[in-house]
Amino acid sequence: MARNKRSKARHVPVRTCIGCRETHAKWELIRIVRTPEGVFVDPTRRRPGRGAYLHARRACWEQAFKRKAFARALRTHLTPEDWARLRAFMETLPEEQPVAESERA
Protein backbone atom coordinates (compact mmCIF):
# COMPACT_ATOMS: atom_id res chain seq x y z
CA MET A 1 0.00 0.00 0.00
CA ALA A 2 1.15 3.50 -0.74
CA ARG A 3 1.62 5.82 2.18
CA ASN A 4 -0.47 8.92 2.46
CA LYS A 5 1.58 11.76 0.97
CA ARG A 6 -0.12 14.44 3.03
CA SER A 7 1.95 15.61 5.94
CA LYS A 8 0.36 15.80 9.34
CA ALA A 9 -0.07 19.18 10.97
CA ARG A 10 2.63 19.73 13.55
CA HIS A 11 1.50 19.82 17.17
CA VAL A 12 1.76 23.30 18.70
CA PRO A 13 1.86 23.36 22.51
CA VAL A 14 -0.69 25.83 23.87
CA ARG A 15 -0.57 27.60 27.24
CA THR A 16 -2.94 29.97 29.06
CA CYS A 17 -1.84 33.44 30.16
CA ILE A 18 -2.52 33.75 33.91
CA GLY A 19 -3.26 37.47 33.45
CA CYS A 20 -5.85 37.65 30.67
CA ARG A 21 -6.71 33.89 30.52
CA GLU A 22 -6.24 33.76 26.72
CA THR A 23 -4.55 30.73 25.17
CA HIS A 24 -1.64 31.07 22.77
CA ALA A 25 1.31 29.08 21.51
CA LYS A 26 3.81 28.34 24.26
CA TRP A 27 6.66 30.26 22.63
CA GLU A 28 4.56 33.47 22.39
CA LEU A 29 4.38 33.71 26.19
CA ILE A 30 6.87 34.46 28.97
CA ARG A 31 7.42 31.61 31.45
CA ILE A 32 7.61 32.19 35.20
CA VAL A 33 9.12 29.27 37.13
CA ARG A 34 9.05 28.21 40.78
CA THR A 35 12.35 26.71 41.95
CA PRO A 36 13.66 25.87 45.43
CA GLU A 37 15.58 29.18 45.27
CA GLY A 38 12.46 31.26 44.53
CA VAL A 39 10.29 32.45 41.65
CA PHE A 40 12.04 33.69 38.51
CA VAL A 41 11.36 34.71 34.92
CA ASP A 42 12.58 31.88 32.68
CA PRO A 43 13.69 33.35 29.34
CA THR A 44 14.87 29.95 28.03
CA ARG A 45 11.55 28.24 28.98
CA ARG A 46 13.60 25.21 30.03
CA ARG A 47 14.38 25.62 33.74
CA PRO A 48 13.08 22.78 35.86
CA GLY A 49 10.19 23.57 38.16
CA ARG A 50 6.52 24.44 38.10
CA GLY A 51 5.77 27.10 35.50
CA ALA A 52 3.16 29.70 34.65
CA TYR A 53 2.85 31.77 31.49
CA LEU A 54 2.12 35.44 30.73
CA HIS A 55 2.02 37.63 27.64
CA ALA A 56 4.73 40.23 27.24
CA ARG A 57 2.08 42.89 27.89
CA ARG A 58 2.10 44.98 31.01
CA ALA A 59 -1.70 44.80 31.24
CA CYS A 60 -1.56 41.01 31.64
CA TRP A 61 1.07 41.29 34.37
CA GLU A 62 -0.96 43.92 36.23
CA GLN A 63 -4.04 41.66 36.08
CA ALA A 64 -1.99 38.75 37.43
CA PHE A 65 -0.73 40.91 40.32
CA LYS A 66 -4.26 42.12 41.13
CA ARG A 67 -5.73 38.62 41.20
CA LYS A 68 -2.69 37.10 42.95
CA ALA A 69 -2.53 34.64 40.07
CA PHE A 70 1.20 33.98 40.50
CA ALA A 71 0.84 32.25 43.86
CA ARG A 72 -2.16 30.24 42.69
CA ALA A 73 -0.63 29.12 39.39
CA LEU A 74 2.74 28.27 40.93
CA ARG A 75 1.13 26.68 44.01
CA THR A 76 3.39 28.49 46.44
CA HIS A 77 3.66 31.48 48.76
CA LEU A 78 5.73 34.21 47.14
CA THR A 79 8.30 36.01 49.27
CA PRO A 80 8.73 39.80 49.13
CA GLU A 81 11.89 39.20 47.06
CA ASP A 82 9.88 37.14 44.56
CA TRP A 83 7.26 39.90 44.24
CA ALA A 84 9.99 42.52 43.80
CA ARG A 85 11.75 40.44 41.13
CA LEU A 86 8.51 39.98 39.17
CA ARG A 87 7.54 43.66 39.49
CA ALA A 88 11.01 44.71 38.30
CA PHE A 89 10.60 42.55 35.20
CA MET A 90 7.11 43.93 34.60
CA GLU A 91 8.55 47.47 34.64
CA THR A 92 10.81 46.55 31.70
CA LEU A 93 7.79 45.69 29.54
CA PRO A 94 6.58 48.43 27.19
CA GLU A 95 3.33 50.25 27.87
CA GLU A 96 0.61 49.25 25.45
CA GLN A 97 -0.75 51.88 23.13
CA PRO A 98 -4.55 52.08 23.23
CA VAL A 99 -6.16 50.85 20.03
CA ALA A 100 -8.02 53.56 18.15
CA GLU A 101 -11.72 52.93 17.36
CA SER A 102 -11.03 53.06 13.62
CA GLU A 103 -8.34 50.33 13.95
CA ARG A 104 -10.62 47.93 15.87
CA ALA A 105 -12.99 47.37 12.94
SEVEXVEX-104195 format. One record per atom (N, C-alpha, C, O): chain; atom name; x, y, z. Coordinates in pm, 1 decimal, padded with zeros to 6 digits. Example, Ala and Ser with C-alpha at 12.3 -4.5 7.8 and 13.67 -1.06 7.14 Angstrom:
2
 cadena atomo        u        v        w
      A     N  01319.0 -00569.0  00780.0
      A    CA  01230.0 -00450.0  00780.0
      A     C  01320.0 -00330.0  00780.0
      A     O  01423.6 -00331.9  00846.5
      A     N  01285.0 -00225.0  00708.0
      A    CA  01367.0 -00106.0  00714.0
      A     C  01290.0  00003.0  00787.0
      A     O  01340.9  00113.8  00803.9
END
This chain:
105
 cadena atomo        u        v        w
      A     N  00083.1 -00119.4  00000.0
      A    CA  00000.0  00000.0  00000.0
      A     C  00087.3  00125.4  00000.0
      A     O  00192.5  00129.9  00063.7
      A     N  00042.4  00223.9 -00070.8
      A    CA  00114.8  00350.1 -00073.8
      A     C  00081.8  00431.4  00051.3
      A     O -00031.7  00433.5  00098.9
      A     N  00183.2  00496.8  00101.5
      A    CA  00162.3  00582.3  00218.5
      A     C  00093.0  00710.8  00177.8
      A     O  00106.1  00757.8  00064.7
      A     N  00020.7  00765.4  00270.2
      A    CA -00047.2  00892.0  00246.4
      A     C  00058.6  01001.6  00232.0
      A     O  00141.4  01018.4  00321.5
      A     N  00057.6  01074.0  00124.8
      A    CA  00158.1  01176.5  00097.0
      A     C  00135.0  01306.2  00173.4
      A     O  00224.0  01390.8  00182.4
      A     N  00015.0  01320.8  00228.2
      A    CA -00012.0  01443.6  00303.0
      A     C  00063.6  01442.2  00434.2
      A     O  00066.2  01341.0  00504.2
      A     N  00124.4  01553.2  00466.9
      A    CA  00195.5  01561.1  00594.2
      A     C  00097.5  01601.7  00704.2
      A     O  00004.3  01679.3  00682.8
      A     N  00122.0  01547.2  00820.6
      A    CA  00036.2  01580.2  00933.8
      A     C  00069.6  01720.3  00983.9
      A     O  00183.2  01766.5  00973.1
      A     N -00030.8  01786.0  01038.3
      A    CA -00007.5  01917.6  01096.9
      A     C  00076.5  01898.8  01222.9
      A     O  00051.7  01807.7  01302.0
      A     N  00172.9  01982.9  01240.4
      A    CA  00263.1  01973.2  01354.8
      A     C  00191.8  02019.8  01480.7
      A     O  00120.6  02120.2  01479.1
      A     N  00211.1  01947.2  01588.5
      A    CA  00150.0  01981.9  01716.7
      A     C  00212.6  02110.4  01770.5
      A     O  00335.0  02123.0  01774.9
      A     N  00129.8  02204.3  01811.0
      A    CA  00175.6  02329.9  01869.8
      A     C  00131.2  02331.8  02015.3
      A     O  00011.1  02334.5  02042.3
      A     N  00226.4  02330.4  02111.2
      A    CA  00186.4  02335.6  02251.4
      A     C  00119.8  02469.3  02283.6
      A     O  00169.5  02575.1  02245.0
      A     N  00008.5  02463.6  02353.6
      A    CA -00069.5  02582.8  02386.9
      A     C -00068.9  02601.5  02537.8
      A     O -00080.9  02504.7  02613.0
      A     N -00055.0  02726.3  02582.2
      A    CA -00057.3  02759.6  02724.4
      A     C -00153.5  02875.5  02745.4
      A     O -00184.5  02949.3  02651.9
      A     N -00201.3  02891.1  02870.3
      A    CA -00294.4  02997.4  02905.7
      A     C -00221.6  03105.5  02983.8
      A     O -00149.6  03075.7  03079.1
      A     N -00239.8  03230.2  02944.1
      A    CA -00183.5  03344.5  03016.0
      A     C -00258.5  03357.6  03148.2
      A     O -00381.5  03360.6  03149.0
      A     N -00185.6  03365.6  03261.3
      A    CA -00252.1  03375.4  03391.2
      A     C -00306.7  03515.3  03416.9
      A     O -00378.3  03536.6  03514.8
      A     N -00273.7  03611.2  03330.0
      A    CA -00326.3  03746.5  03344.5
      A     C -00460.3  03764.4  03275.6
      A     O -00559.6  03799.6  03339.5
      A     N -00463.2  03740.3  03145.5
      A    CA -00585.1  03764.7  03067.2
      A     C -00664.0  03637.5  03039.0
      A     O -00776.5  03644.5  02989.4
      A     N -00606.3  03520.5  03070.1
      A    CA -00670.5  03389.4  03051.8
      A     C -00691.1  03351.1  02905.3
      A     O -00773.3  03264.3  02876.0
      A     N -00618.4  03413.7  02813.1
      A    CA -00623.6  03375.9  02671.9
      A     C -00521.0  03266.6  02646.5
      A     O -00416.8  03262.3  02712.0
      A     N -00550.0  03178.5  02551.8
      A    CA -00455.4  03073.4  02516.7
      A     C -00379.8  03111.5  02390.4
      A     O -00436.2  03166.6  02295.9
      A     N -00251.2  03080.5  02391.4
      A    CA -00163.6  03107.3  02276.8
      A     C -00056.0  03001.1  02272.3
      A     O -00041.4  02921.9  02365.4
      A     N  00018.8  03000.0  02164.1
      A    CA  00130.6  02907.6  02150.9
      A     C  00230.9  02933.5  02263.2
      A     O  00253.3  03047.6  02303.5
      A     N  00289.1  02827.3  02311.4
      A    CA  00380.5  02833.5  02425.8
      A     C  00493.5  02934.7  02405.0
      A     O  00527.9  03008.1  02497.6
      A     N  00551.3  02939.6  02285.3
      A    CA  00665.7  03026.4  02262.7
      A     C  00628.1  03173.8  02246.0
      A     O  00717.2  03257.9  02233.2
      A     N  00499.2  03207.3  02245.7
      A    CA  00456.3  03347.2  02239.3
      A     C  00444.0  03407.6  02378.6
      A     O  00421.7  03528.0  02391.8
      A     N  00458.0  03326.1  02482.4
      A    CA  00438.1  03371.1  02619.4
      A     C  00568.5  03367.6  02698.3
      A     O  00663.0  03298.0  02661.2
      A     N  00572.3  03443.0  02807.0
      A    CA  00687.4  03445.6  02897.1
      A     C  00660.8  03345.0  03008.4
      A     O  00551.2  03342.2  03064.4
      A     N  00759.6  03262.6  03040.9
      A    CA  00742.4  03161.5  03145.2
      A     C  00798.0  03212.8  03278.0
      A     O  00907.6  03268.5  03284.6
      A     N  00719.7  03192.5  03382.3
      A    CA  00761.4  03218.7  03519.9
      A     C  00777.3  03081.4  03583.6
      A     O  00691.0  02995.3  03566.1
      A     N  00885.1  03059.4  03656.5
      A    CA  00912.3  02927.4  03712.6
      A     C  00935.1  02934.9  03863.3
      A     O  00998.9  03027.3  03913.6
      A     N  00881.3  02835.3  03934.4
      A    CA  00905.4  02821.2  04078.1
      A     C  01017.2  02718.7  04094.6
      A     O  01007.8  02606.1  04045.7
      A     N  01123.1  02759.6  04164.3
      A    CA  01234.7  02671.0  04195.1
      A     C  01254.6  02670.7  04346.1
      A     O  01193.6  02752.1  04415.5
      A     N  01337.2  02582.8  04398.5
      A    CA  01365.6  02587.1  04542.6
      A     C  01429.5  02719.6  04587.1
      A     O  01419.4  02757.1  04704.0
      A     N  01494.8  02790.1  04494.3
      A    CA  01558.5  02918.4  04527.0
      A     C  01461.9  03035.5  04522.2
      A     O  01494.3  03143.4  04571.9
      A     N  01344.0  03017.1  04463.6
      A    CA  01246.3  03125.7  04452.9
      A     C  01174.6  03122.4  04319.4
      A     O  01180.8  03023.8  04245.9
      A     N  01106.6  03231.8  04289.5
      A    CA  01029.2  03245.4  04165.3
      A     C  01106.6  03338.1  04072.0
      A     O  01149.3  03446.6  04111.6
      A     N  01123.9  03293.9  03947.8
      A    CA  01204.1  03368.6  03850.8
      A     C  01136.6  03369.6  03714.4
      A     O  01053.1  03284.5  03683.9
      A     N  01174.8  03468.2  03632.8
      A    CA  01136.2  03470.9  03491.9
      A     C  01231.4  03374.5  03421.6
      A     O  01352.2  03378.9  03445.1
      A     N  01178.9  03288.8  03336.8
      A    CA  01258.5  03187.7  03268.4
      A     C  01263.8  03219.3  03118.8
      A     O  01178.0  03173.5  03043.3
      A     N  01363.7  03297.1  03075.0
      A    CA  01368.7  03335.5  02933.9
      A     C  01394.0  03217.1  02840.0
      A     O  01354.4  03222.5  02723.6
      A     N  01458.5  03110.9  02887.6
      A    CA  01486.5  02994.9  02802.8
      A     C  01367.6  02899.8  02794.5
      A     O  01361.8  02815.8  02704.7
      A     N  01272.9  02912.4  02887.1
      A    CA  01155.1  02824.5  02898.5
      A     C  01195.0  02679.1  02922.0
      A     O  01121.0  02587.8  02885.4
      A     N  01312.1  02657.1  02983.0
      A    CA  01360.2  02521.2  03003.0
      A     C  01401.9  02491.0  03147.2
      A     O  01438.7  02377.5  03177.4
      A     N  01397.2  02588.7  03235.3
      A    CA  01437.7  02562.0  03374.2
      A     C  01342.0  02461.8  03437.5
      A     O  01221.4  02465.9  03413.2
      A     N  01395.9  02372.7  03518.1
      A    CA  01307.8  02277.7  03585.8
      A     C  01226.0  02346.7  03693.9
      A     O  01273.8  02439.9  03758.6
      A     N  01106.2  02302.0  03713.0
      A    CA  01018.6  02357.4  03815.7
      A     C  00880.4  02385.1  03759.9
      A     O  00857.5  02379.3  03639.1
      A     N  00789.7  02415.2  03850.1
      A    CA  00651.9  02444.2  03809.9
      A     C  00648.1  02579.1  03740.1
      A     O  00708.2  02675.2  03787.9
      A     N  00578.7  02587.3  03628.5
      A    CA  00577.0  02709.8  03550.1
      A     C  00438.6  02768.4  03532.4
      A     O  00337.1  02700.3  03547.4
      A     N  00437.3  02895.8  03500.3
      A    CA  00316.3  02969.7  03465.2
      A     C  00354.9  03061.0  03349.3
      A     O  00472.1  03094.3  03332.0
      A     N  00256.4  03101.0  03270.8
      A    CA  00284.8  03177.4  03149.1
      A     C  00207.3  03307.5  03145.3
      A     O  00093.2  03315.1  03190.8
      A     N  00272.1  03411.6  03089.5
      A    CA  00212.4  03543.5  03072.5
      A     C  00252.7  03602.1  02937.7
      A     O  00359.2  03571.0  02884.3
      A     N  00166.2  03687.0  02884.0
      A    CA  00201.9  03763.2  02764.0
      A     C  00308.7  03866.1  02801.1
      A     O  00328.6  03896.4  02918.8
      A     N  00375.2  03917.8  02702.5
      A    CA  00473.1  04023.3  02723.6
      A     C  00403.6  04159.5  02720.4
      A     O  00455.4  04256.0  02664.2
      A     N  00286.1  04165.1  02781.5
      A    CA  00207.9  04288.9  02788.6
      A     C  00193.3  04327.4  02934.3
      A     O  00159.7  04244.2  03018.6
      A     N  00218.3  04452.3  02963.1
      A    CA  00210.3  04498.4  03101.5
      A     C  00069.8  04481.4  03159.3
      A     O  00055.1  04456.7  03279.0
      A     N -00032.1  04494.2  03076.8
      A    CA -00170.2  04479.8  03123.9
      A     C -00194.1  04339.0  03179.9
      A     O -00261.1  04323.8  03282.1
      A     N -00140.8  04238.1  03114.8
      A    CA -00155.9  04100.5  03164.0
      A     C -00085.5  04083.0  03297.5
      A     O -00137.7  04017.1  03387.4
      A     N  00032.5  04141.3  03310.6
      A    CA  00107.5  04129.5  03436.6
      A     C  00033.2  04199.9  03549.8
      A     O  00025.6  04148.4  03661.4
      A     N -00021.9  04319.1  03520.2
      A    CA -00096.3  04391.8  03623.1
      A     C -00219.1  04313.3  03668.1
      A     O -00250.6  04310.6  03787.0
      A     N -00288.5  04249.6  03574.3
      A    CA -00403.8  04165.6  03608.4
      A     C -00360.5  04049.8  03697.5
      A     O -00428.1  04017.6  03795.3
      A     N -00248.7  03987.7  03664.1
      A    CA -00199.0  03874.5  03742.9
      A     C -00163.1  03919.2  03884.6
      A     O -00187.4  03846.0  03980.5
      A     N -00105.7  04038.3  03898.4
      A    CA -00073.3  04090.8  04032.1
      A     C -00200.2  04120.0  04110.9
      A     O -00207.8  04089.7  04229.9
      A     N -00300.3  04178.7  04045.1
      A    CA -00425.9  04211.5  04113.0
      A     C -00495.7  04088.2  04166.0
      A     O -00544.5  04086.8  04279.0
      A     N -00500.3  03983.6  04083.1
      A    CA -00573.2  03862.0  04120.0
      A     C -00488.0  03763.5  04199.8
      A     O -00535.6  03656.3  04237.4
      A     N -00361.8  03799.7  04225.8
      A    CA -00268.8  03710.4  04294.9
      A     C -00258.1  03576.0  04221.9
      A     O -00252.9  03469.9  04284.0
      A     N -00255.0  03583.7  04090.5
      A    CA -00253.1  03464.2  04007.4
      A     C -00119.1  03390.9  04012.4
      A     O -00113.7  03270.4  03987.6
      A     N -00011.2  03462.2  04044.2
      A    CA  00120.4  03397.8  04049.8
      A     C  00122.9  03288.2  04155.7
      A     O  00162.4  03175.0  04127.5
      A     N  00081.1  03321.5  04276.3
      A    CA  00083.5  03224.8  04386.4
      A     C -00007.2  03105.9  04357.0
      A     O  00028.2  02991.9  04387.2
      A     N -00122.1  03131.2  04299.3
      A    CA -00216.5  03023.6  04269.4
      A     C -00162.9  02933.0  04158.1
      A     O -00168.8  02810.6  04169.8
      A     N -00111.6  02991.4  04052.4
      A    CA -00063.0  02912.1  03939.2
      A     C  00063.0  02833.6  03974.8
      A     O  00081.8  02720.9  03928.9
      A     N  00148.9  02893.7  04056.6
      A    CA  00273.6  02827.3  04093.3
      A     C  00259.8  02740.8  04218.9
      A     O  00353.1  02671.1  04258.6
      A     N  00141.7  02746.8  04280.1
      A    CA  00113.0  02668.3  04401.0
      A     C  00218.3  02689.0  04509.5
      A     O  00276.9  02593.7  04560.9
      A     N  00240.7  02815.3  04542.7
      A    CA  00339.2  02849.3  04644.0
      A     C  00306.8  02984.2  04705.1
      A     O  00222.2  03058.0  04654.5
      A     N  00374.1  03015.5  04813.0
      A    CA  00365.6  03147.6  04875.6
      A     C  00486.5  03226.1  04826.9
      A     O  00600.2  03182.4  04844.7
      A     N  00462.9  03341.5  04765.7
      A    CA  00573.2  03420.8  04713.9
      A     C  00630.3  03510.1  04823.0
      A     O  00556.1  03572.3  04899.0
      A     N  00761.4  03515.7  04829.8
      A    CA  00829.7  03600.7  04927.3
      A     C  00831.8  03744.3  04875.0
      A     O  00807.1  03766.5  04756.4
      A     N  00860.9  03841.7  04960.8
      A    CA  00873.3  03980.0  04912.9
      A     C  00979.1  03994.0  04803.1
      A     O  00964.2  04076.7  04713.1
      A     N  01085.1  03914.4  04810.0
      A    CA  01188.5  03919.6  04706.4
      A     C  01133.7  03870.2  04572.1
      A     O  01165.5  03925.2  04466.7
      A     N  01050.3  03764.7  04578.2
      A    CA  00988.1  03713.5  04455.7
      A     C  00898.6  03819.9  04392.6
      A     O  00904.9  03843.1  04271.9
      A     N  00815.2  03884.5  04474.5
      A    CA  00726.4  03990.0  04423.6
      A     C  00808.2  04102.5  04362.1
      A     O  00774.6  04152.9  04255.0
      A     N  00916.2  04142.1  04430.4
      A    CA  00999.4  04251.9  04380.1
      A     C  01064.4  04213.7  04246.8
      A     O  01071.3  04295.7  04155.3
      A     N  01111.5  04090.6  04236.2
      A    CA  01175.1  04043.9  04112.5
      A     C  01074.9  04044.6  03996.6
      A     O  01108.9  04085.8  03885.7
      A     N  00952.7  03999.5  04021.5
      A    CA  00851.1  03997.8  03916.6
      A     C  00807.5  04139.0  03878.2
      A     O  00788.7  04168.4  03760.1
      A     N  00791.3  04226.5  03978.0
      A    CA  00753.7  04366.4  03948.6
      A     C  00862.3  04436.0  03869.1
      A     O  00833.0  04513.2  03777.8
      A     N  00990.0  04409.0  03903.6
      A    CA  01101.0  04470.7  03830.5
      A     C  01098.8  04427.4  03684.2
      A     O  01123.9  04508.5  03595.1
      A     N  01069.0  04300.4  03659.1
      A    CA  01060.0  04254.8  03520.4
      A     C  00942.0  04319.8  03450.3
      A     O  00953.0  04359.4  03334.3
      A     N  00829.4  04331.3  03519.2
      A    CA  00711.1  04393.2  03460.0
      A     C  00741.6  04537.3  03418.1
      A     O  00692.0  04583.4  03315.2
      A     N  00821.6  04607.7  03495.8
      A    CA  00854.7  04746.6  03463.6
      A     C  00937.0  04757.9  03335.3
      A     O  00940.6  04864.5  03273.8
      A     N  01002.6  04650.2  03294.3
      A    CA  01080.7  04654.9  03170.2
      A     C  00992.6  04636.9  03046.9
      A     O  01035.5  04665.0  02935.0
      A     N  00870.2  04590.4  03067.1
      A    CA  00779.2  04569.0  02954.3
      A     C  00725.5  04702.8  02904.2
      A     O  00700.4  04793.0  02984.0
      A     N  00707.7  04716.3  02773.9
      A    CA  00657.6  04843.1  02719.5
      A     C  00510.5  04863.7  02754.1
      A     O  00433.6  04768.5  02767.2
      A     N  00474.2  04989.9  02768.3
      A    CA  00332.7  05025.0  02787.1
      A     C  00261.0  04998.2  02656.6
      A     O  00315.8  05021.8  02549.0
      A     N  00138.9  04949.0  02665.6
      A    CA  00060.9  04925.3  02544.9
      A     C -00003.7  05054.9  02499.4
      A     O -00049.3  05135.5  02580.5
      A     N -00006.8  05073.2  02368.9
      A    CA -00075.4  05188.2  02313.0
      A     C -00221.5  05152.9  02297.0
      A     O -00252.2  05046.5  02243.2
      A     N -00313.8  05238.0  02341.6
      A    CA -00455.0  05208.0  02322.8
      A     C -00488.3  05197.8  02174.5
      A     O -00435.9  05273.5  02092.9
      A     N -00574.7  05104.9  02140.9
      A    CA -00615.8  05084.5  02002.6
      A     C -00724.9  05184.7  01968.6
      A     O -00824.4  05197.1  02040.1
      A     N -00704.7  05256.2  01857.9
      A    CA -00802.4  05356.3  01814.5
      A     C -00929.2  05284.5  01766.3
      A     O -00922.8  05170.8  01719.4
      A     N -01043.1  05351.4  01778.1
      A    CA -01171.7  05293.1  01736.5
      A     C -01168.9  05255.0  01588.8
      A     O -01225.8  05152.5  01551.3
      A     N -01104.5  05334.5  01504.3
      A    CA -01102.5  05305.8  01361.8
      A     C -01017.7  05181.3  01331.2
      A     O -01041.6  05114.9  01230.3
      A     N -00919.0  05148.3  01416.3
      A    CA -00834.0  05032.6  01394.9
      A     C -00899.2  04904.2  01443.7
      A     O -00859.4  04796.1  01400.4
      A     N -00997.0  04912.1  01531.2
      A    CA -01061.7  04793.2  01586.5
      A     C -01149.5  04722.1  01484.4
      A     O -01166.0  04600.3  01491.2
      A     N -01205.3  04795.9  01391.1
      A    CA -01298.8  04737.3  01294.4
      A     C -01228.8  04659.9  01187.1
      A     O -01293.8  04604.7  01098.3
END
